[in-house]
Amino acid sequence: MRIIAIPLVALAIFLIGAPPSANARTSATPPPTSPDFSCTGTVHAQAIGLWEHALRGYYGNQISSGLNKEGNVYVLYNTQEELQPFVEMTRRCKDRQQIAELVDALSPVFASLRPLPDAPGTRGWVCTGGSTCTPANHLLGKEVQLCSAQFLGLLGAVATDIVETIPTSQRTAAEKAFVVNAATAMATQVDNWLSPTYFKSVAARTRMTSADAKDGQSTYFFQDRDLWFMTILSDLAELHETGVKMEGAGRQAFQSLQTKHSQIAGIFNLFLTRITLFNTSGDQRAEIDRGYWRNYADSKYAAYNALTSPVSCHQNIFGVMQKTYRVKSKAAYVDSSIGWDLSHARRLVPALASFVRNRTNLTKVFDYSNPSFNPSKLQRAFANQIVDKVWNKDRQHPLFSNFWDGSNGWYRAGYSNGTDQCRPGQAPYSLAWSYPTGGYPQWGEFNETLRSLNLQIYRLLDGADTKKSTFVDKYYSRLQMPKTPDAAQEIWSLTFLSSLVGN
């Protein structure tokens, strides 16, 4: 993400209170001296302050300059990843002023919709600039489907936030227009993506087992784009059932989607087939795509736990980044049960929340009524997985493994994404910061241990002693309030604080 310096917010995080209970399953409610995480408390005020005084203008600039002028669609990807927890906080706390400001900040994205090169009848976002889209990775001049789908997930979250929080008669003209524009963009683009070819892929993947994933191809996976398609459809169902009316292309696309209800059911059923449930401590925990990723390049060092990367990155005499393998991957470094990593699995948080809200609406609109589809149960099971397998079991210095099944080796060693870059990769526990910034603290609602870990991470950020500061500097530096203007740290502070409020 490109960082733009913005004025620093003079907000201090005051962390007080007794250490959390040592009971891993049934820790008590934090004592009265703990920080106030309610919608009228100090943490909520801190999050609002970050948004109002720093990041509201930052995102406006990212969209106007990065997306609309430069054509960098990765602005869409980053904006969803960074703003989703704040949007969900405004939903829980009914922050009408901030909802209106989100509408103001995000509405300019509709100006950059254009006919897609491969589907001129559909308007979407085309990548024409930025550093990631290159001729080498064939993204320049094309739609980057994941960026678009991920951002439509955010648009759907804001639109449903509006219809849930603000009565129709009290919505401003801008809010009414946003809801319709968002629904139209969601319906037209997802209808285009849900093609016969895509549904054929869904059917083929539903028949597969992890044993079928014998090479490093991603075609076997249940992917993040699949989960975003489901989330978009879920939010569309809610918007339809709350009376949102689309015209023209939006209405036609929505009607087309309703004719695909049996195939749409297949996407949700694929999701269920890729979830593995385990009984544990009287409850269940859940993994996703267990074993399917074992041969994938990003995961081939998942069981390699050395402190030094197996890959060395250096510039040659022509200034081109090159990589050499210090340690070749072998069977001992491959985790046979590997699935999603901790960072990408953050998409489960908004997806499952939408499914919980719209389980009935999905039946009404798309005729999906599988009795095995129980998103509330899955929220608890995924939260339990973090406690039982991903967390390091240290209550004073909590860390989280790189991979969802609990493996903690190197992630994406030598990753380039088709650019001229080379990255050594993510060392063990290097993705731990994805827990506080990925929306996962919201799952404290379903697991008291997570609630106590949220409180401890919050306390660690005060930097009151050297030992504490050293730990935070190594693993959670992105969450520290910066001493000089730094948009990145303020962004991740906002994601963490927003996730704590109202849970």
Residue pairs with C-beta under 8 A, 6 or more apart in sequence:
1 74
1 78
1 82
1 488
2 66
3 486
3 487
3 488
4 58
4 61
4 62
4 487
5 485
5 486
5 487
6 54
6 55
6 57
6 58
6 485
6 487
6 490
7 53
7 54
7 485
8 54
8 482
8 484
8 485
8 486
8 490
9 49
9 50
9 53
9 54
9 481
9 490
11 46
11 49
11 50
11 481
12 481
13 46
13 458
13 461
13 462
13 481
14 35
14 42
14 462
15 35
15 458
15 459
15 460
15 461
15 462
15 464
16 33
16 34
16 35
17 30
17 31
17 33
17 34
17 35
17 455
17 459
18 31
18 33
18 34
19 395
19 396
19 456
20 27
20 30
20 395
20 452
20 453
20 455
20 456
21 27
21 28
21 452
22 395
24 387
24 393
24 449
25 281
25 448
25 449
26 448
27 448
27 449
27 451
27 452
30 451
30 452
30 455
34 455
35 41
35 42
35 43
35 455
35 458
36 42
36 43
36 44
37 43
37 44
37 500
37 501
37 502
37 503
38 44
38 501
38 502
39 92
39 93
39 94
39 501
39 502
41 501
43 458
43 497
43 500
43 501
44 89
44 93
44 501
44 502
46 497
47 86
47 89
47 494
47 497
47 498
47 501
48 95
48 98
50 490
50 493
50 494
50 497
51 86
51 98
51 101
51 494
52 101
54 487
54 490
55 487
55 490
55 491
55 494
56 101
56 105
58 487
58 491
59 79
59 83
59 105
59 106
60 104
60 105
60 108
62 75
62 78
62 79
63 75
63 79
63 105
63 106
63 108
63 109
64 108
66 72
66 75
66 130
67 73
67 75
67 76
67 108
67 109
67 112
67 125
68 108
68 109
68 111
68 112
70 128
70 129
70 130
71 112
71 126
71 127
71 128
71 129
71 130
72 127
72 129
72 130
72 131
72 132
72 133
73 125
73 126
73 127
73 130
73 133
73 143
73 144
73 147
73 148
74 127
74 130
74 132
74 133
74 144
74 147
75 130
76 109
76 125
76 147
76 148
76 150
76 151
77 144
77 146
77 147
77 150
77 151
79 106
79 151
79 154
80 150
80 151
80 153
80 154
81 150
81 346
82 491
82 492
82 494
82 495
83 102
83 154
84 153
84 154
84 157
84 349
84 350
84 439
84 495
85 437
85 439
85 442
85 494
85 495
85 496
85 498
85 499
86 98
86 494
86 495
86 498
87 102
87 154
87 157
87 158
87 161
88 157
88 350
88 353
88 439
88 442
88 498
88 499
89 95
89 498
89 499
89 501
89 502
90 98
90 99
90 102
90 161
90 165
91 157
91 160
91 161
91 164
91 165
92 501
92 502
92 503
93 501
93 502
94 165
96 165
96 166
99 158
99 161
99 162
99 165
99 166
99 175
100 172
100 174
100 175
102 158
102 161
103 158
103 162
103 172
103 174
103 175
103 178
104 174
106 154
106 155
106 158
106 178
107 174
107 177
107 178
107 181
109 125
109 151
109 155
110 181
110 185
112 125
113 123
113 124
113 125
113 185
114 123
114 124
114 125
114 126
115 121
115 122
115 123
116 122
116 123
116 124
116 126
116 143
116 192
117 126
117 141
117 142
117 143
118 142
118 143
119 192
122 188
122 189
122 191
122 192
123 185
123 188
123 189
123 249
124 143
124 148
124 188
124 189
124 192
125 143
125 144
125 147
125 148
125 151
126 141
126 142
126 143
127 133
127 139
127 140
127 141
127 142
127 143
127 144
127 147
128 140
128 141
131 419
132 139
132 417
132 419
133 139
133 140
133 141
133 142
133 144
134 140
134 418
134 419
134 420
136 418
136 419
136 420
137 417
137 418
137 419
138 418
139 418
145 193
145 225
146 224
146 225
146 228
148 189
149 189
149 190
149 193
149 225
149 228
149 229
149 232
150 224
150 228
150 347
152 182
152 185
152 186
152 189
152 190
152 228
152 232
153 228
153 231
153 232
153 235
153 347
153 350
153 351
155 182
155 185
155 186
156 182
156 186
156 231
156 232
156 234
156 235
156 236
156 239
156 354
157 235
157 350
157 354
158 178
158 182
159 178
159 179
159 182
159 183
159 235
159 239
159 244
160 235
160 238
160 239
160 354
160 357
162 171
162 175
162 178
162 179
163 179
163 238
163 239
163 242
163 244
164 242
166 175
168 243
171 179
179 239
179 244
180 244
180 245
180 246
180 250
183 236
183 239
183 244
183 246
183 250
183 254
184 246
184 248
184 249
184 250
184 253
185 250
186 232
186 235
186 236
187 236
187 246
187 250
187 253
187 254
187 257
188 249
188 250
188 253
190 229
190 232
190 233
190 236
190 253
190 257
191 253
191 254
191 256
191 257
192 253
193 229
194 229
194 257
194 260
194 263
194 264
199 260
199 263
199 266
201 219
202 226
202 263
202 266
202 267
202 270
203 266
205 219
205 220
205 221
205 222
205 270
206 266
206 269
206 270
206 273
208 220
210 290
210 291
210 292
210 294
211 291
212 220
213 220
213 221
213 291
213 292
213 293
213 294
213 295
214 295
215 295
216 295
216 296
216 297
216 300
218 296
220 292
221 289
221 292
221 293
221 296
222 270
222 271
222 274
222 288
222 289
222 292
224 344
224 347
226 267
226 270
226 271
227 271
227 347
227 348
227 351
228 347
228 351
229 267
230 267
230 268
230 271
230 351
230 355
231 347
231 350
231 351
231 354
231 355
233 257
233 264
233 267
233 362
233 366
234 351
234 354
234 355
234 357
234 358
234 361
234 362
235 354
235 358
236 254
236 257
236 365
237 358
237 361
237 362
237 364
237 365
237 366
238 354
238 357
238 358
238 361
240 254
240 361
240 365
241 361
241 364
241 365
245 251
246 254
257 264
257 366
258 365
258 366
261 366
261 367
261 368
262 367
264 366
264 368
265 366
265 367
265 368
265 370
268 362
268 368
268 370
268 373
269 370
272 370
272 372
272 373
274 288
274 289
274 290
274 292
275 286
275 287
275 288
275 378
276 286
276 287
276 288
276 290
277 284
277 285
277 286
277 381
278 284
278 285
278 286
278 287
280 384
280 388
281 384
281 388
283 380
283 381
283 384
284 377
284 380
284 381
284 384
285 381
285 382
285 384
285 385
285 388
285 389
286 378
286 381
286 382
286 384
286 385
287 337
287 339
287 385
287 404
287 405
288 339
288 340
288 345
288 348
288 404
289 339
289 340
290 337
290 338
290 339
290 405
291 336
291 337
291 338
291 339
292 339
293 299
293 338
293 339
293 340
294 302
294 334
294 335
294 336
294 337
294 338
295 334
297 412
297 414
297 415
298 341
298 411
298 412
298 415
299 334
299 335
299 338
299 341
299 403
299 411
300 329
300 333
300 334
300 413
301 310
301 329
301 333
301 409
301 410
301 411
301 413
301 425
302 333
302 334
302 335
302 338
302 402
302 403
302 407
302 409
302 410
302 411
303 332
303 333
303 334
303 335
303 407
303 409
304 310
304 327
304 329
304 333
304 409
304 410
305 408
305 409
305 410
305 428
306 327
306 410
307 427
307 428
308 326
309 326
309 410
309 413
309 424
309 425
309 427
310 325
310 326
310 327
310 328
310 329
310 333
310 410
310 413
310 425
311 323
311 324
311 325
311 326
311 413
311 414
311 422
311 424
311 425
312 323
312 324
312 325
312 326
312 424
313 321
313 322
313 323
313 414
313 422
313 423
313 424
314 321
314 322
314 323
314 324
314 422
315 321
315 322
316 322
320 420
321 416
321 420
321 421
321 422
322 422
323 414
323 416
323 422
325 414
327 333
333 409
335 403
335 405
335 407
335 409
337 405
337 407
338 403
338 405
338 407
339 403
339 404
339 405
340 403
340 404
341 402
341 403
341 404
341 411
341 431
342 390
342 400
342 401
342 402
342 403
342 404
342 431
342 432
342 434
342 435
342 438
343 431
343 434
343 438
345 382
345 404
345 438
346 434
346 438
346 439
346 440
348 382
349 438
349 439
349 440
349 442
349 443
350 439
352 375
352 378
352 379
352 382
353 379
353 442
355 362
355 373
355 375
356 375
356 376
356 379
359 373
359 375
362 368
363 369
379 443
379 446
380 446
380 447
382 443
383 443
383 446
383 447
383 450
384 447
385 404
386 400
386 435
386 440
386 443
386 447
386 450
387 447
387 449
387 450
389 401
389 404
389 405
389 406
390 400
390 401
390 404
390 406
390 435
391 398
391 399
391 400
391 401
391 449
391 453
392 398
392 399
392 400
392 401
392 429
395 452
395 453
395 456
396 456
397 460
397 471
398 453
398 456
398 457
399 429
399 432
399 475
400 429
400 431
400 432
400 434
400 435
401 407
401 408
401 428
401 429
401 431
401 432
402 408
402 409
402 410
402 411
402 426
402 428
402 429
402 430
402 431
403 409
403 411
408 428
408 429
409 428
410 425
410 426
410 427
410 428
411 425
411 426
411 430
411 431
412 423
412 425
412 426
413 424
413 425
414 422
414 423
414 424
414 425
415 422
415 423
415 425
416 422
416 423
429 475
432 475
432 476
433 475
433 476
433 478
433 479
433 492
434 440
435 441
435 457
436 454
436 457
436 476
436 479
436 492
436 495
436 496
436 499
437 478
437 479
437 492
437 495
437 496
438 495
439 495
439 499
440 450
440 499
441 450
441 454
441 496
441 499
441 500
441 503
442 499
442 503
443 450
444 450
444 451
444 453
444 454
444 503
445 451
445 503
451 503
454 499
454 500
454 503
457 476
457 479
457 496
458 496
458 500
460 468
460 471
460 472
460 476
461 472
461 476
461 479
461 480
461 481
462 468
463 469
463 472
463 480
472 479
472 480
473 480
477 489
478 488
478 489
478 492
479 489
479 492
479 493
479 496
480 489
480 493
481 489
481 490
481 493
482 489
482 490
